[in-house]
Amino acid sequence: MEPTIQKGAYVGIAPLNGAVSEGGIYLVSVPLFGRVIKRLHLGDGGCIELISDNSKYPPRRLPLEQYESVVVGKVAWVWQEL
């Protein structure tokens, strides 16, 4: 999520309460990558797009009905050097 969240930052996660917000930043479980932080957008055709603020990583799509098994929690705070 660089440049928004820098490598080595501490991130506080609030458990998912059942709903996600458009453009919110979440901890998600992605196969082969483990747990990563991504921004969520509602995509076309009933899917959720996992977006990185780092353009090096392309968006990933997942069916809307699967978000509860992928989204772990919402980023509540970030502590990093400026």
ROKE-647234 format. One line per field, with one value per residue: residue number from 0; residue in three letters; y negated, x, z of N, C-alpha, C, O in turn. Coordinates in steps of 0.2 Angstrom, whole numbers. Atoms other than C-alpha are relative to their C-alpha. Example, Ala and Ser with C-alpha at 12.3 -4.5 7.8 and 13.67 -1.06 7.14 Angstrom:
! ROKE-647234
resi (0,1)
resn (ALA,SER)
n_v (6,6)
n_u (4,-4)
n_w (0,-1)
ca_v (22,5)
ca_u (62,68)
ca_w (39,36)
c_v (-6,-5)
c_u (4,-4)
c_w (0,3)
o_v (-5,-11)
o_u (9,-1)
o_w (3,4)
This chain:
! ROKE-647234
resi (0,1,2,3,4,5,6,7,8,9,10,11,12,13,14,15,16,17,18,19,20,21,22,23,24,25,26,27,28,29,30,31,32,33,34,35,36,37,38,39,40,41,42,43,44,45,46,47,48,49,50,51,52,53,54,55,56,57,58,59,60,61,62,63,64,65,66,67,68,69,70,71,72,73,74,75,76,77,78,79,80,81)
resn (MET,GLU,PRO,THR,ILE,GLN,LYS,GLY,ALA,TYR,VAL,GLY,ILE,ALA,PRO,LEU,ASN,GLY,ALA,VAL,SER,GLU,GLY,GLY,ILE,TYR,LEU,VAL,SER,VAL,PRO,LEU,PHE,GLY,ARG,VAL,ILE,LYS,ARG,LEU,HIS,LEU,GLY,ASP,GLY,GLY,CYS,ILE,GLU,LEU,ILE,SER,ASP,ASN,SER,LYS,TYR,PRO,PRO,ARG,ARG,LEU,PRO,LEU,GLU,GLN,TYR,GLU,SER,VAL,VAL,VAL,GLY,LYS,VAL,ALA,TRP,VAL,TRP,GLN,GLU,LEU)
n_v (6,6,4,1,-3,-2,-6,0,4,-3,1,-3,-3,-2,-6,2,0,-2,5,4,7,2,4,-1,-4,-6,-6,-5,-6,-1,-6,1,6,1,5,6,5,2,5,-3,3,-5,-1,-2,-7,-3,-2,5,1,1,5,2,7,-1,-2,-6,-6,1,-2,-6,-1,-6,1,4,-4,-3,5,-1,-5,3,6,-2,6,6,4,5,5,-1,3,-1,6,4)
n_u (4,-4,-3,5,-3,-7,-3,-2,5,5,7,5,6,6,3,5,7,5,1,-6,1,-3,-6,-3,-6,1,-5,4,-4,0,-4,-7,-3,2,4,-2,4,2,6,6,5,5,-1,6,2,1,-6,-4,-7,-5,-4,-6,-2,-7,2,-4,4,7,6,2,8,3,7,3,2,-6,-3,-1,-5,-7,-1,-1,2,-1,-5,2,-5,-7,-6,-5,-4,2)
n_w (0,0,-5,-6,-6,2,-2,-7,-4,-4,3,-4,3,-4,3,5,-3,5,5,2,3,7,-1,-6,1,-4,0,3,1,7,2,2,-3,-7,-2,3,0,6,0,3,4,3,8,4,0,-7,-3,-4,2,-5,4,-4,1,4,7,1,-1,3,-4,0,0,-3,0,-6,-5,-4,-3,-7,-2,2,-3,-7,-4,3,-3,-5,-1,3,-4,4,1,6)
ca_v (0,-11,-26,-27,-15,-13,3,6,-4,2,5,7,18,18,34,34,30,37,22,14,-4,-10,-15,-9,-1,17,32,46,64,67,85,86,69,71,57,40,23,17,3,10,4,11,17,20,36,39,40,32,25,26,11,7,-11,-5,-4,10,22,24,25,41,46,57,61,50,65,71,55,61,76,64,48,50,32,14,3,-8,-17,-18,-22,-26,-38,-53)
ca_u (0,15,15,-1,6,25,35,38,23,12,-6,-21,-35,-53,-62,-74,-92,-101,-101,-87,-86,-82,-64,-60,-43,-44,-33,-38,-32,-26,-20,-1,2,-6,-13,-11,-18,-29,-42,-59,-70,-86,-83,-94,-104,-106,-88,-76,-59,-44,-34,-16,-11,6,3,16,2,-14,-31,-38,-57,-67,-86,-96,-103,-85,-80,-83,-71,-57,-59,-52,-54,-53,-38,-41,-25,-7,9,23,38,35)
ca_w (0,-2,-3,9,21,21,23,42,48,62,57,69,63,69,66,51,57,42,31,20,14,-4,-4,13,17,24,29,17,15,-2,-8,-11,-3,14,23,14,15,1,-3,-8,-22,-29,-47,-61,-62,-43,-38,-26,-32,-21,-26,-20,-19,-27,-46,-46,-41,-52,-45,-40,-42,-31,-31,-19,-10,-5,3,21,19,12,21,39,46,43,45,61,63,55,65,53,51,40)
c_v (-6,-5,-2,3,3,7,-1,-4,5,-1,3,2,1,6,-2,1,2,-4,-3,-6,-1,-4,1,5,6,5,6,6,2,6,-2,-6,-1,-6,-7,-6,-3,-5,4,-5,5,-1,1,7,3,3,-5,0,-1,-4,-2,-7,0,3,6,6,-1,2,7,0,6,-1,-3,5,4,-5,1,5,-3,-6,2,-6,-6,-4,-6,-5,3,-4,1,-7,-4,-2)
c_u (4,-3,-5,3,7,2,3,-5,-4,-7,-5,-6,-6,-3,-6,-7,-6,-1,7,-2,4,6,4,6,-1,6,-4,5,0,5,7,3,-1,-4,3,-5,-2,-6,-5,-4,-5,1,-6,-2,0,6,3,7,4,5,6,1,7,-2,4,-5,-7,-5,-2,-8,-2,-8,-2,-2,6,4,1,5,7,1,0,-2,2,6,-3,5,7,5,6,4,-2,6)
c_w (0,-6,6,6,-2,3,7,4,4,-2,5,-4,4,-4,-5,4,-5,-6,-2,-3,-6,2,6,0,5,0,-3,-1,-7,-1,-3,3,7,2,-2,1,-7,1,-4,-4,-3,-7,-3,0,7,2,4,-3,5,-3,5,-2,-4,-7,-2,0,-3,5,0,1,4,0,6,5,4,4,8,1,-2,4,8,5,-3,3,4,1,-3,4,-5,0,-6,-3)
o_v (-12,-2,-5,-1,7,9,-6,-4,11,-7,9,-1,4,6,-7,6,1,-2,-4,-7,1,-9,-2,8,5,5,7,5,4,7,-6,-6,-4,-7,-8,-4,-4,-5,7,-10,11,-6,2,12,9,8,-11,5,-6,-2,-3,-9,-6,8,9,11,-6,5,10,-4,11,-7,-2,3,7,-3,0,6,0,-7,4,-5,-6,-3,-10,-11,9,-10,6,-12,-2,-6)
o_u (2,-4,-2,3,8,-1,6,-3,-5,-9,-4,-8,-5,-4,-9,-8,-11,-4,11,-8,10,6,9,7,-3,10,-10,11,-5,10,7,9,2,-8,9,-11,2,-9,-4,-6,-3,1,-11,3,0,6,1,10,3,8,5,0,9,-5,2,-3,-10,-5,-1,-10,1,-10,1,0,5,9,6,8,12,7,-4,-5,5,7,-6,3,8,4,8,2,-4,6)
o_w (1,-11,11,11,-6,8,9,10,3,-3,7,-8,9,-10,-3,7,-3,-11,2,-6,-7,5,7,-5,11,-5,-1,-1,-10,1,-7,3,11,-2,-1,2,-11,6,-9,-2,-4,-11,-1,2,7,5,4,-5,9,-8,11,-8,-6,-7,-7,-3,-1,9,-6,5,3,1,12,11,9,7,11,7,-1,6,11,10,-9,9,2,2,-4,5,-5,2,-11,-8)
